[in-house]
Amino acid sequence: MRTEAELRSAGMHALISALGLVEAERFLMAVSRESFDYTEWRRHHLPLIPLEELARLANLEAERLQDHRS
């Protein structure tokens, strides 16, 4: 399991990779500036994935990351 610092760093790298530096910063500012209910947002904006499928995908990603570190 990653430390919180590692998780924040990986999250920032993912945002920058997906959005670019400027858009990643705009996203972070928008989220911090507004009232943001992650649970409500997830219910309406993320794809509906059964828990078993989400767990399977998470395990695959964990394995990929472990292989990458080895």
CHARMM-style PDB file with segment names, atoms N, HN, CA, C and O in Angstrom:
ATOM      1  N   MET     1       0.844  -1.179   0.000  1.00  0.00      PROA
ATOM      2  CA  MET     1       0.000   0.000   0.000  1.00  0.00      PROA
ATOM      3  C   MET     1       0.888   1.240   0.000  1.00  0.00      PROA
ATOM      4  O   MET     1       1.909   1.280   0.687  1.00  0.00      PROA
ATOM      5  N   ARG     2       0.502   2.229  -0.756  1.00  0.00      PROA
ATOM      6  HN  ARG     2      -0.327   2.196  -1.314  1.00  0.00      PROA
ATOM      7  CA  ARG     2       1.280   3.468  -0.862  1.00  0.00      PROA
ATOM      8  C   ARG     2       1.038   4.367   0.343  1.00  0.00      PROA
ATOM      9  O   ARG     2      -0.008   4.309   0.989  1.00  0.00      PROA
ATOM     10  N   THR     3       2.031   5.195   0.623  1.00  0.00      PROA
ATOM     11  HN  THR     3       2.881   5.242   0.098  1.00  0.00      PROA
ATOM     12  CA  THR     3       1.847   6.221   1.639  1.00  0.00      PROA
ATOM     13  C   THR     3       0.960   7.319   1.054  1.00  0.00      PROA
ATOM     14  O   THR     3       0.744   7.363  -0.157  1.00  0.00      PROA
ATOM     15  N   GLU     4       0.451   8.196   1.903  1.00  0.00      PROA
ATOM     16  HN  GLU     4       0.626   8.160   2.887  1.00  0.00      PROA
ATOM     17  CA  GLU     4      -0.374   9.300   1.401  1.00  0.00      PROA
ATOM     18  C   GLU     4       0.427  10.200   0.475  1.00  0.00      PROA
ATOM     19  O   GLU     4      -0.099  10.686  -0.525  1.00  0.00      PROA
ATOM     20  N   ALA     5       1.691  10.427   0.798  1.00  0.00      PROA
ATOM     21  HN  ALA     5       2.119  10.032   1.611  1.00  0.00      PROA
ATOM     22  CA  ALA     5       2.538  11.267  -0.067  1.00  0.00      PROA
ATOM     23  C   ALA     5       2.702  10.619  -1.441  1.00  0.00      PROA
ATOM     24  O   ALA     5       2.638  11.304  -2.462  1.00  0.00      PROA
ATOM     25  N   GLU     6       2.914   9.306  -1.472  1.00  0.00      PROA
ATOM     26  HN  GLU     6       2.967   8.750  -0.643  1.00  0.00      PROA
ATOM     27  CA  GLU     6       3.052   8.601  -2.753  1.00  0.00      PROA
ATOM     28  C   GLU     6       1.748   8.652  -3.544  1.00  0.00      PROA
ATOM     29  O   GLU     6       1.753   8.820  -4.764  1.00  0.00      PROA
ATOM     30  N   LEU     7       0.638   8.504  -2.836  1.00  0.00      PROA
ATOM     31  HN  LEU     7       0.634   8.367  -1.845  1.00  0.00      PROA
ATOM     32  CA  LEU     7      -0.665   8.553  -3.488  1.00  0.00      PROA
ATOM     33  C   LEU     7      -0.939   9.932  -4.082  1.00  0.00      PROA
ATOM     34  O   LEU     7      -1.425  10.039  -5.207  1.00  0.00      PROA
ATOM     35  N   ARG     8      -0.626  10.992  -3.325  1.00  0.00      PROA
ATOM     36  HN  ARG     8      -0.231  10.906  -2.411  1.00  0.00      PROA
ATOM     37  CA  ARG     8      -0.807  12.353  -3.851  1.00  0.00      PROA
ATOM     38  C   ARG     8       0.079  12.580  -5.076  1.00  0.00      PROA
ATOM     39  O   ARG     8      -0.358  13.158  -6.070  1.00  0.00      PROA
ATOM     40  N   SER     9       1.307  12.127  -4.995  1.00  0.00      PROA
ATOM     41  HN  SER     9       1.662  11.657  -4.187  1.00  0.00      PROA
ATOM     42  CA  SER     9       2.227  12.294  -6.125  1.00  0.00      PROA
ATOM     43  C   SER     9       1.718  11.547  -7.358  1.00  0.00      PROA
ATOM     44  O   SER     9       1.717  12.095  -8.461  1.00  0.00      PROA
ATOM     45  N   ALA    10       1.289  10.305  -7.175  1.00  0.00      PROA
ATOM     46  HN  ALA    10       1.289   9.860  -6.280  1.00  0.00      PROA
ATOM     47  CA  ALA    10       0.771   9.521  -8.299  1.00  0.00      PROA
ATOM     48  C   ALA    10      -0.492  10.171  -8.867  1.00  0.00      PROA
ATOM     49  O   ALA    10      -0.686  10.203 -10.082  1.00  0.00      PROA
ATOM     50  N   GLY    11      -1.346  10.686  -7.985  1.00  0.00      PROA
ATOM     51  HN  GLY    11      -1.189  10.660  -6.998  1.00  0.00      PROA
ATOM     52  CA  GLY    11      -2.559  11.360  -8.438  1.00  0.00      PROA
ATOM     53  C   GLY    11      -2.241  12.592  -9.257  1.00  0.00      PROA
ATOM     54  O   GLY    11      -2.864  12.830 -10.292  1.00  0.00      PROA
ATOM     55  N   MET    12      -1.280  13.378  -8.806  1.00  0.00      PROA
ATOM     56  HN  MET    12      -0.774  13.185  -7.965  1.00  0.00      PROA
ATOM     57  CA  MET    12      -0.890  14.578  -9.559  1.00  0.00      PROA
ATOM     58  C   MET    12      -0.320  14.197 -10.921  1.00  0.00      PROA
ATOM     59  O   MET    12      -0.636  14.826 -11.931  1.00  0.00      PROA
ATOM     60  N   HSD    13       0.522  13.162 -10.944  1.00  0.00      PROA
ATOM     61  HN  HSD    13       0.778  12.651 -10.124  1.00  0.00      PROA
ATOM     62  CA  HSD    13       1.082  12.711 -12.222  1.00  0.00      PROA
ATOM     63  C   HSD    13      -0.035  12.244 -13.163  1.00  0.00      PROA
ATOM     64  O   HSD    13       0.005  12.518 -14.363  1.00  0.00      PROA
ATOM     65  N   ALA    14      -1.033  11.538 -12.613  1.00  0.00      PROA
ATOM     66  HN  ALA    14      -1.066  11.316 -11.639  1.00  0.00      PROA
ATOM     67  CA  ALA    14      -2.151  11.060 -13.437  1.00  0.00      PROA
ATOM     68  C   ALA    14      -2.957  12.237 -13.985  1.00  0.00      PROA
ATOM     69  O   ALA    14      -3.315  12.255 -15.163  1.00  0.00      PROA
ATOM     70  N   LEU    15      -3.241  13.219 -13.127  1.00  0.00      PROA
ATOM     71  HN  LEU    15      -2.951  13.205 -12.170  1.00  0.00      PROA
ATOM     72  CA  LEU    15      -3.980  14.399 -13.586  1.00  0.00      PROA
ATOM     73  C   LEU    15      -3.212  15.140 -14.674  1.00  0.00      PROA
ATOM     74  O   LEU    15      -3.783  15.512 -15.699  1.00  0.00      PROA
ATOM     75  N   ILE    16      -1.943  15.348 -14.456  1.00  0.00      PROA
ATOM     76  HN  ILE    16      -1.479  15.046 -13.623  1.00  0.00      PROA
ATOM     77  CA  ILE    16      -1.129  16.084 -15.432  1.00  0.00      PROA
ATOM     78  C   ILE    16      -1.039  15.310 -16.742  1.00  0.00      PROA
ATOM     79  O   ILE    16      -1.104  15.896 -17.822  1.00  0.00      PROA
ATOM     80  N   SER    17      -0.889  13.979 -16.640  1.00  0.00      PROA
ATOM     81  HN  SER    17      -0.837  13.503 -15.762  1.00  0.00      PROA
ATOM     82  CA  SER    17      -0.837  13.162 -17.867  1.00  0.00      PROA
ATOM     83  C   SER    17      -2.145  13.240 -18.642  1.00  0.00      PROA
ATOM     84  O   SER    17      -2.149  13.317 -19.870  1.00  0.00      PROA
ATOM     85  N   ALA    18      -3.259  13.221 -17.906  1.00  0.00      PROA
ATOM     86  HN  ALA    18      -3.255  13.159 -16.908  1.00  0.00      PROA
ATOM     87  CA  ALA    18      -4.568  13.216 -18.562  1.00  0.00      PROA
ATOM     88  C   ALA    18      -4.989  14.588 -19.053  1.00  0.00      PROA
ATOM     89  O   ALA    18      -5.610  14.705 -20.109  1.00  0.00      PROA
ATOM     90  N   LEU    19      -4.658  15.638 -18.292  1.00  0.00      PROA
ATOM     91  HN  LEU    19      -4.153  15.543 -17.434  1.00  0.00      PROA
ATOM     92  CA  LEU    19      -5.188  16.967 -18.585  1.00  0.00      PROA
ATOM     93  C   LEU    19      -4.150  17.988 -19.041  1.00  0.00      PROA
ATOM     94  O   LEU    19      -4.502  19.010 -19.629  1.00  0.00      PROA
ATOM     95  N   GLY    20      -2.901  17.723 -18.778  1.00  0.00      PROA
ATOM     96  HN  GLY    20      -2.615  16.892 -18.301  1.00  0.00      PROA
ATOM     97  CA  GLY    20      -1.867  18.733 -18.985  1.00  0.00      PROA
ATOM     98  C   GLY    20      -1.734  19.560 -17.713  1.00  0.00      PROA
ATOM     99  O   GLY    20      -2.641  19.579 -16.881  1.00  0.00      PROA
ATOM    100  N   LEU    21      -0.621  20.233 -17.566  1.00  0.00      PROA
ATOM    101  HN  LEU    21       0.116  20.218 -18.241  1.00  0.00      PROA
ATOM    102  CA  LEU    21      -0.316  20.952 -16.336  1.00  0.00      PROA
ATOM    103  C   LEU    21      -1.340  22.037 -16.015  1.00  0.00      PROA
ATOM    104  O   LEU    21      -1.827  22.114 -14.887  1.00  0.00      PROA
ATOM    105  N   VAL    22      -1.665  22.864 -16.986  1.00  0.00      PROA
ATOM    106  HN  VAL    22      -1.269  22.801 -17.902  1.00  0.00      PROA
ATOM    107  CA  VAL    22      -2.570  23.989 -16.734  1.00  0.00      PROA
ATOM    108  C   VAL    22      -3.976  23.496 -16.401  1.00  0.00      PROA
ATOM    109  O   VAL    22      -4.585  23.973 -15.443  1.00  0.00      PROA
ATOM    110  N   GLU    23      -4.496  22.553 -17.174  1.00  0.00      PROA
ATOM    111  HN  GLU    23      -4.002  22.166 -17.952  1.00  0.00      PROA
ATOM    112  CA  GLU    23      -5.845  22.043 -16.926  1.00  0.00      PROA
ATOM    113  C   GLU    23      -5.912  21.264 -15.614  1.00  0.00      PROA
ATOM    114  O   GLU    23      -6.936  21.309 -14.932  1.00  0.00      PROA
ATOM    115  N   ALA    24      -4.858  20.559 -15.250  1.00  0.00      PROA
ATOM    116  HN  ALA    24      -4.026  20.523 -15.805  1.00  0.00      PROA
ATOM    117  CA  ALA    24      -4.825  19.860 -13.959  1.00  0.00      PROA
ATOM    118  C   ALA    24      -4.933  20.867 -12.822  1.00  0.00      PROA
ATOM    119  O   ALA    24      -5.668  20.644 -11.860  1.00  0.00      PROA
ATOM    120  N   GLU    25      -4.211  21.959 -12.926  1.00  0.00      PROA
ATOM    121  HN  GLU    25      -3.614  22.139 -13.707  1.00  0.00      PROA
ATOM    122  CA  GLU    25      -4.279  23.004 -11.900  1.00  0.00      PROA
ATOM    123  C   GLU    25      -5.675  23.628 -11.863  1.00  0.00      PROA
ATOM    124  O   GLU    25      -6.204  23.892 -10.783  1.00  0.00      PROA
ATOM    125  N   ARG    26      -6.269  23.862 -13.019  1.00  0.00      PROA
ATOM    126  HN  ARG    26      -5.839  23.648 -13.896  1.00  0.00      PROA
ATOM    127  CA  ARG    26      -7.628  24.412 -13.056  1.00  0.00      PROA
ATOM    128  C   ARG    26      -8.618  23.461 -12.393  1.00  0.00      PROA
ATOM    129  O   ARG    26      -9.511  23.894 -11.664  1.00  0.00      PROA
ATOM    130  N   PHE    27      -8.457  22.158 -12.650  1.00  0.00      PROA
ATOM    131  HN  PHE    27      -7.732  21.806 -13.242  1.00  0.00      PROA
ATOM    132  CA  PHE    27      -9.328  21.162 -12.034  1.00  0.00      PROA
ATOM    133  C   PHE    27      -9.202  21.201 -10.510  1.00  0.00      PROA
ATOM    134  O   PHE    27     -10.209  21.217  -9.803  1.00  0.00      PROA
ATOM    135  N   LEU    28      -7.982  21.217 -10.011  1.00  0.00      PROA
ATOM    136  HN  LEU    28      -7.163  21.205 -10.585  1.00  0.00      PROA
ATOM    137  CA  LEU    28      -7.766  21.242  -8.563  1.00  0.00      PROA
ATOM    138  C   LEU    28      -8.354  22.508  -7.940  1.00  0.00      PROA
ATOM    139  O   LEU    28      -8.948  22.450  -6.863  1.00  0.00      PROA
ATOM    140  N   MET    29      -8.195  23.627  -8.598  1.00  0.00      PROA
ATOM    141  HN  MET    29      -7.712  23.674  -9.473  1.00  0.00      PROA
ATOM    142  CA  MET    29      -8.748  24.876  -8.080  1.00  0.00      PROA
ATOM    143  C   MET    29     -10.276  24.830  -8.074  1.00  0.00      PROA
ATOM    144  O   MET    29     -10.905  25.298  -7.124  1.00  0.00      PROA
ATOM    145  N   ALA    30     -10.872  24.274  -9.120  1.00  0.00      PROA
ATOM    146  HN  ALA    30     -10.361  23.894  -9.891  1.00  0.00      PROA
ATOM    147  CA  ALA    30     -12.329  24.180  -9.190  1.00  0.00      PROA
ATOM    148  C   ALA    30     -12.872  23.284  -8.081  1.00  0.00      PROA
ATOM    149  O   ALA    30     -13.882  23.612  -7.458  1.00  0.00      PROA
ATOM    150  N   VAL    31     -12.220  22.177  -7.835  1.00  0.00      PROA
ATOM    151  HN  VAL    31     -11.399  21.911  -8.341  1.00  0.00      PROA
ATOM    152  CA  VAL    31     -12.667  21.252  -6.792  1.00  0.00      PROA
ATOM    153  C   VAL    31     -12.503  21.884  -5.411  1.00  0.00      PROA
ATOM    154  O   VAL    31     -13.379  21.736  -4.559  1.00  0.00      PROA
ATOM    155  N   SER    32     -11.410  22.576  -5.181  1.00  0.00      PROA
ATOM    156  HN  SER    32     -10.698  22.696  -5.873  1.00  0.00      PROA
ATOM    157  CA  SER    32     -11.185  23.148  -3.857  1.00  0.00      PROA
ATOM    158  C   SER    32     -12.050  24.389  -3.616  1.00  0.00      PROA
ATOM    159  O   SER    32     -12.348  24.717  -2.467  1.00  0.00      PROA
ATOM    160  N   ARG    33     -12.448  25.067  -4.662  1.00  0.00      PROA
ATOM    161  HN  ARG    33     -12.206  24.800  -5.595  1.00  0.00      PROA
ATOM    162  CA  ARG    33     -13.208  26.303  -4.553  1.00  0.00      PROA
ATOM    163  C   ARG    33     -14.693  26.036  -4.303  1.00  0.00      PROA
ATOM    164  O   ARG    33     -15.358  26.825  -3.632  1.00  0.00      PROA
ATOM    165  N   GLU    34     -15.206  24.949  -4.829  1.00  0.00      PROA
ATOM    166  HN  GLU    34     -14.665  24.309  -5.374  1.00  0.00      PROA
ATOM    167  CA  GLU    34     -16.628  24.657  -4.760  1.00  0.00      PROA
ATOM    168  C   GLU    34     -16.923  23.591  -3.718  1.00  0.00      PROA
ATOM    169  O   GLU    34     -16.057  22.800  -3.345  1.00  0.00      PROA
ATOM    170  N   SER    35     -18.164  23.591  -3.261  1.00  0.00      PROA
ATOM    171  HN  SER    35     -18.868  24.234  -3.564  1.00  0.00      PROA
ATOM    172  CA  SER    35     -18.626  22.502  -2.414  1.00  0.00      PROA
ATOM    173  C   SER    35     -18.627  21.245  -3.278  1.00  0.00      PROA
ATOM    174  O   SER    35     -19.200  21.243  -4.367  1.00  0.00      PROA
ATOM    175  N   PHE    36     -17.999  20.193  -2.808  1.00  0.00      PROA
ATOM    176  HN  PHE    36     -17.534  20.195  -1.923  1.00  0.00      PROA
ATOM    177  CA  PHE    36     -17.819  19.005  -3.634  1.00  0.00      PROA
ATOM    178  C   PHE    36     -18.143  17.770  -2.816  1.00  0.00      PROA
ATOM    179  O   PHE    36     -17.457  17.469  -1.838  1.00  0.00      PROA
ATOM    180  N   ASP    37     -19.180  17.055  -3.211  1.00  0.00      PROA
ATOM    181  HN  ASP    37     -19.737  17.299  -4.005  1.00  0.00      PROA
ATOM    182  CA  ASP    37     -19.581  15.825  -2.551  1.00  0.00      PROA
ATOM    183  C   ASP    37     -19.165  14.672  -3.455  1.00  0.00      PROA
ATOM    184  O   ASP    37     -19.851  14.359  -4.429  1.00  0.00      PROA
ATOM    185  N   TYR    38     -18.041  14.045  -3.130  1.00  0.00      PROA
ATOM    186  HN  TYR    38     -17.484  14.299  -2.339  1.00  0.00      PROA
ATOM    187  CA  TYR    38     -17.499  12.984  -3.980  1.00  0.00      PROA
ATOM    188  C   TYR    38     -18.497  11.848  -4.141  1.00  0.00      PROA
ATOM    189  O   TYR    38     -18.667  11.331  -5.245  1.00  0.00      PROA
ATOM    190  N   THR    39     -19.156  11.452  -3.068  1.00  0.00      PROA
ATOM    191  HN  THR    39     -19.018  11.872  -2.171  1.00  0.00      PROA
ATOM    192  CA  THR    39     -20.098  10.333  -3.138  1.00  0.00      PROA
ATOM    193  C   THR    39     -21.217  10.629  -4.122  1.00  0.00      PROA
ATOM    194  O   THR    39     -21.578   9.777  -4.935  1.00  0.00      PROA
ATOM    195  N   GLU    40     -21.760  11.819  -4.051  1.00  0.00      PROA
ATOM    196  HN  GLU    40     -21.467  12.511  -3.390  1.00  0.00      PROA
ATOM    197  CA  GLU    40     -22.825  12.213  -4.975  1.00  0.00      PROA
ATOM    198  C   GLU    40     -22.298  12.290  -6.411  1.00  0.00      PROA
ATOM    199  O   GLU    40     -22.961  11.846  -7.348  1.00  0.00      PROA
ATOM    200  N   TRP    41     -21.110  12.854  -6.572  1.00  0.00      PROA
ATOM    201  HN  TRP    41     -20.571  13.215  -5.811  1.00  0.00      PROA
ATOM    202  CA  TRP    41     -20.502  12.956  -7.899  1.00  0.00      PROA
ATOM    203  C   TRP    41     -20.286  11.568  -8.496  1.00  0.00      PROA
ATOM    204  O   TRP    41     -20.578  11.337  -9.669  1.00  0.00      PROA
ATOM    205  N   ARG    42     -19.772  10.645  -7.677  1.00  0.00      PROA
ATOM    206  HN  ARG    42     -19.535  10.833  -6.724  1.00  0.00      PROA
ATOM    207  CA  ARG    42     -19.504   9.289  -8.161  1.00  0.00      PROA
ATOM    208  C   ARG    42     -20.792   8.610  -8.607  1.00  0.00      PROA
ATOM    209  O   ARG    42     -20.806   7.911  -9.621  1.00  0.00      PROA
ATOM    210  N   ARG    43     -21.863   8.808  -7.865  1.00  0.00      PROA
ATOM    211  HN  ARG    43     -21.851   9.376  -7.042  1.00  0.00      PROA
ATOM    212  CA  ARG    43     -23.149   8.190  -8.220  1.00  0.00      PROA
ATOM    213  C   ARG    43     -23.635   8.630  -9.598  1.00  0.00      PROA
ATOM    214  O   ARG    43     -24.265   7.852 -10.315  1.00  0.00      PROA
ATOM    215  N   HSD    44     -23.343   9.874  -9.965  1.00  0.00      PROA
ATOM    216  HN  HSD    44     -22.831  10.505  -9.383  1.00  0.00      PROA
ATOM    217  CA  HSD    44     -23.903  10.417 -11.194  1.00  0.00      PROA
ATOM    218  C   HSD    44     -22.929  10.509 -12.364  1.00  0.00      PROA
ATOM    219  O   HSD    44     -23.367  10.636 -13.507  1.00  0.00      PROA
ATOM    220  N   HSD    45     -21.630  10.450 -12.114  1.00  0.00      PROA
ATOM    221  HN  HSD    45     -21.275  10.347 -11.185  1.00  0.00      PROA
ATOM    222  CA  HSD    45     -20.675  10.738 -13.186  1.00  0.00      PROA
ATOM    223  C   HSD    45     -19.685   9.626 -13.495  1.00  0.00      PROA
ATOM    224  O   HSD    45     -19.017   9.673 -14.529  1.00  0.00      PROA
ATOM    225  N   LEU    46     -19.574   8.649 -12.647  1.00  0.00      PROA
ATOM    226  HN  LEU    46     -20.116   8.610 -11.807  1.00  0.00      PROA
ATOM    227  CA  LEU    46     -18.677   7.531 -12.964  1.00  0.00      PROA
ATOM    228  C   LEU    46     -19.505   6.377 -13.503  1.00  0.00      PROA
ATOM    229  O   LEU    46     -20.670   6.219 -13.137  1.00  0.00      PROA
ATOM    230  N   PRO    47     -18.907   5.571 -14.369  1.00  0.00      PROA
ATOM    231  CA  PRO    47     -19.678   4.448 -14.918  1.00  0.00      PROA
ATOM    232  C   PRO    47     -20.101   3.492 -13.799  1.00  0.00      PROA
ATOM    233  O   PRO    47     -19.394   3.315 -12.807  1.00  0.00      PROA
ATOM    234  N   LEU    48     -21.254   2.894 -13.987  1.00  0.00      PROA
ATOM    235  HN  LEU    48     -21.828   3.038 -14.793  1.00  0.00      PROA
ATOM    236  CA  LEU    48     -21.725   1.907 -13.023  1.00  0.00      PROA
ATOM    237  C   LEU    48     -20.983   0.605 -13.272  1.00  0.00      PROA
ATOM    238  O   LEU    48     -21.174  -0.043 -14.301  1.00  0.00      PROA
ATOM    239  N   ILE    49     -20.144   0.231 -12.334  1.00  0.00      PROA
ATOM    240  HN  ILE    49     -19.989   0.758 -11.498  1.00  0.00      PROA
ATOM    241  CA  ILE    49     -19.360  -0.994 -12.436  1.00  0.00      PROA
ATOM    242  C   ILE    49     -19.697  -1.841 -11.218  1.00  0.00      PROA
ATOM    243  O   ILE    49     -19.623  -1.355 -10.089  1.00  0.00      PROA
ATOM    244  N   PRO    50     -20.062  -3.085 -11.426  1.00  0.00      PROA
ATOM    245  CA  PRO    50     -20.315  -3.942 -10.265  1.00  0.00      PROA
ATOM    246  C   PRO    50     -19.076  -4.021  -9.375  1.00  0.00      PROA
ATOM    247  O   PRO    50     -17.947  -3.956  -9.863  1.00  0.00      PROA
ATOM    248  N   LEU    51     -19.292  -4.158  -8.087  1.00  0.00      PROA
ATOM    249  HN  LEU    51     -20.209  -4.210  -7.691  1.00  0.00      PROA
ATOM    250  CA  LEU    51     -18.196  -4.188  -7.122  1.00  0.00      PROA
ATOM    251  C   LEU    51     -17.163  -5.252  -7.470  1.00  0.00      PROA
ATOM    252  O   LEU    51     -15.962  -5.012  -7.351  1.00  0.00      PROA
ATOM    253  N   GLU    52     -17.616  -6.413  -7.896  1.00  0.00      PROA
ATOM    254  HN  GLU    52     -18.592  -6.608  -7.993  1.00  0.00      PROA
ATOM    255  CA  GLU    52     -16.686  -7.499  -8.240  1.00  0.00      PROA
ATOM    256  C   GLU    52     -15.781  -7.093  -9.405  1.00  0.00      PROA
ATOM    257  O   GLU    52     -14.587  -7.393  -9.404  1.00  0.00      PROA
ATOM    258  N   GLU    53     -16.351  -6.417 -10.388  1.00  0.00      PROA
ATOM    259  HN  GLU    53     -17.321  -6.174 -10.390  1.00  0.00      PROA
ATOM    260  CA  GLU    53     -15.554  -5.964 -11.538  1.00  0.00      PROA
ATOM    261  C   GLU    53     -14.574  -4.880 -11.125  1.00  0.00      PROA
ATOM    262  O   GLU    53     -13.426  -4.880 -11.568  1.00  0.00      PROA
ATOM    263  N   LEU    54     -15.016  -3.956 -10.282  1.00  0.00      PROA
ATOM    264  HN  LEU    54     -15.949  -3.955  -9.923  1.00  0.00      PROA
ATOM    265  CA  LEU    54     -14.125  -2.915  -9.783  1.00  0.00      PROA
ATOM    266  C   LEU    54     -12.964  -3.534  -9.005  1.00  0.00      PROA
ATOM    267  O   LEU    54     -11.817  -3.119  -9.172  1.00  0.00      PROA
ATOM    268  N   ALA    55     -13.251  -4.517  -8.161  1.00  0.00      PROA
ATOM    269  HN  ALA    55     -14.182  -4.854  -8.024  1.00  0.00      PROA
ATOM    270  CA  ALA    55     -12.196  -5.202  -7.402  1.00  0.00      PROA
ATOM    271  C   ALA    55     -11.240  -5.919  -8.342  1.00  0.00      PROA
ATOM    272  O   ALA    55     -10.028  -5.893  -8.130  1.00  0.00      PROA
ATOM    273  N   ARG    56     -11.771  -6.557  -9.377  1.00  0.00      PROA
ATOM    274  HN  ARG    56     -12.756  -6.578  -9.549  1.00  0.00      PROA
ATOM    275  CA  ARG    56     -10.916  -7.256 -10.347  1.00  0.00      PROA
ATOM    276  C   ARG    56      -9.985  -6.278 -11.050  1.00  0.00      PROA
ATOM    277  O   ARG    56      -8.792  -6.544 -11.199  1.00  0.00      PROA
ATOM    278  N   LEU    57     -10.535  -5.143 -11.481  1.00  0.00      PROA
ATOM    279  HN  LEU    57     -11.504  -4.927 -11.360  1.00  0.00      PROA
ATOM    280  CA  LEU    57      -9.717  -4.132 -12.153  1.00  0.00      PROA
ATOM    281  C   LEU    57      -8.663  -3.547 -11.206  1.00  0.00      PROA
ATOM    282  O   LEU    57      -7.521  -3.319 -11.605  1.00  0.00      PROA
ATOM    283  N   ALA    58      -9.049  -3.310  -9.968  1.00  0.00      PROA
ATOM    284  HN  ALA    58      -9.977  -3.496  -9.644  1.00  0.00      PROA
ATOM    285  CA  ALA    58      -8.100  -2.785  -8.987  1.00  0.00      PROA
ATOM    286  C   ALA    58      -6.968  -3.783  -8.750  1.00  0.00      PROA
ATOM    287  O   ALA    58      -5.806  -3.388  -8.652  1.00  0.00      PROA
ATOM    288  N   ASN    59      -7.294  -5.064  -8.658  1.00  0.00      PROA
ATOM    289  HN  ASN    59      -8.238  -5.385  -8.738  1.00  0.00      PROA
ATOM    290  CA  ASN    59      -6.257  -6.081  -8.462  1.00  0.00      PROA
ATOM    291  C   ASN    59      -5.317  -6.164  -9.658  1.00  0.00      PROA
ATOM    292  O   ASN    59      -4.106  -6.315  -9.491  1.00  0.00      PROA
ATOM    293  N   LEU    60      -5.871  -6.066 -10.861  1.00  0.00      PROA
ATOM    294  HN  LEU    60      -6.854  -5.943 -10.996  1.00  0.00      PROA
ATOM    295  CA  LEU    60      -5.021  -6.064 -12.058  1.00  0.00      PROA
ATOM    296  C   LEU    60      -4.064  -4.871 -12.050  1.00  0.00      PROA
ATOM    297  O   LEU    60      -2.886  -5.008 -12.381  1.00  0.00      PROA
ATOM    298  N   GLU    61      -4.577  -3.709 -11.674  1.00  0.00      PROA
ATOM    299  HN  GLU    61      -5.534  -3.598 -11.406  1.00  0.00      PROA
ATOM    300  CA  GLU    61      -3.735  -2.513 -11.618  1.00  0.00      PROA
ATOM    301  C   GLU    61      -2.661  -2.653 -10.548  1.00  0.00      PROA
ATOM    302  O   GLU    61      -1.517  -2.255 -10.765  1.00  0.00      PROA
ATOM    303  N   ALA    62      -3.014  -3.214  -9.399  1.00  0.00      PROA
ATOM    304  HN  ALA    62      -3.943  -3.537  -9.223  1.00  0.00      PROA
ATOM    305  CA  ALA    62      -2.025  -3.431  -8.332  1.00  0.00      PROA
ATOM    306  C   ALA    62      -0.930  -4.377  -8.802  1.00  0.00      PROA
ATOM    307  O   ALA    62       0.247  -4.152  -8.520  1.00  0.00      PROA
ATOM    308  N   GLU    63      -1.305  -5.429  -9.511  1.00  0.00      PROA
ATOM    309  HN  GLU    63      -2.261  -5.612  -9.739  1.00  0.00      PROA
ATOM    310  CA  GLU    63      -0.314  -6.357 -10.055  1.00  0.00      PROA
ATOM    311  C   GLU    63       0.579  -5.667 -11.077  1.00  0.00      PROA
ATOM    312  O   GLU    63       1.793  -5.869 -11.088  1.00  0.00      PROA
ATOM    313  N   ARG    64      -0.027  -4.850 -11.937  1.00  0.00      PROA
ATOM    314  HN  ARG    64      -1.013  -4.685 -11.928  1.00  0.00      PROA
ATOM    315  CA  ARG    64       0.753  -4.131 -12.948  1.00  0.00      PROA
ATOM    316  C   ARG    64       1.776  -3.202 -12.283  1.00  0.00      PROA
ATOM    317  O   ARG    64       2.931  -3.133 -12.703  1.00  0.00      PROA
ATOM    318  N   LEU    65       1.338  -2.499 -11.252  1.00  0.00      PROA
ATOM    319  HN  LEU    65       0.399  -2.555 -10.911  1.00  0.00      PROA
ATOM    320  CA  LEU    65       2.239  -1.598 -10.549  1.00  0.00      PROA
ATOM    321  C   LEU    65       3.347  -2.366  -9.838  1.00  0.00      PROA
ATOM    322  O   LEU    65       4.498  -1.929  -9.822  1.00  0.00      PROA
ATOM    323  N   GLN    66       3.003  -3.506  -9.250  1.00  0.00      PROA
ATOM    324  HN  GLN    66       2.068  -3.861  -9.263  1.00  0.00      PROA
ATOM    325  CA  GLN    66       4.015  -4.326  -8.569  1.00  0.00      PROA
ATOM    326  C   GLN    66       5.048  -4.827  -9.580  1.00  0.00      PROA
ATOM    327  O   GLN    66       6.248  -4.788  -9.308  1.00  0.00      PROA
ATOM    328  N   ASP    67       4.593  -5.294 -10.736  1.00  0.00      PROA
ATOM    329  HN  ASP    67       3.618  -5.326 -10.957  1.00  0.00      PROA
ATOM    330  CA  ASP    67       5.506  -5.765 -11.776  1.00  0.00      PROA
ATOM    331  C   ASP    67       6.399  -4.619 -12.249  1.00  0.00      PROA
ATOM    332  O   ASP    67       7.580  -4.819 -12.530  1.00  0.00      PROA
ATOM    333  N   HSD    68       5.825  -3.415 -12.336  1.00  0.00      PROA
ATOM    334  HN  HSD    68       4.865  -3.253 -12.108  1.00  0.00      PROA
ATOM    335  CA  HSD    68       6.571  -2.245 -12.802  1.00  0.00      PROA
ATOM    336  C   HSD    68       7.688  -1.872 -11.819  1.00  0.00      PROA
ATOM    337  O   HSD    68       8.759  -1.426 -12.232  1.00  0.00      PROA
ATOM    338  N   ARG    69       7.436  -2.054 -10.529  1.00  0.00      PROA
ATOM    339  HN  ARG    69       6.567  -2.416 -10.193  1.00  0.00      PROA
ATOM    340  CA  ARG    69       8.420  -1.710  -9.493  1.00  0.00      PROA
ATOM    341  C   ARG    69       9.516  -2.754  -9.385  1.00  0.00      PROA
ATOM    342  O   ARG    69      10.616  -2.445  -8.926  1.00  0.00      PROA
ATOM    343  N   SER    70       9.238  -3.991  -9.800  1.00  0.00      PROA
ATOM    344  HN  SER    70       8.344  -4.242 -10.173  1.00  0.00      PROA
ATOM    345  CA  SER    70      10.228  -5.080  -9.664  1.00  0.00      PROA
ATOM    346  C   SER    70      11.338  -4.960 -10.674  1.00  0.00      PROA
ATOM    347  OT1 SER    70      12.246  -5.791 -10.695  1.00  0.00      PROA
TER     348      SER     70
END
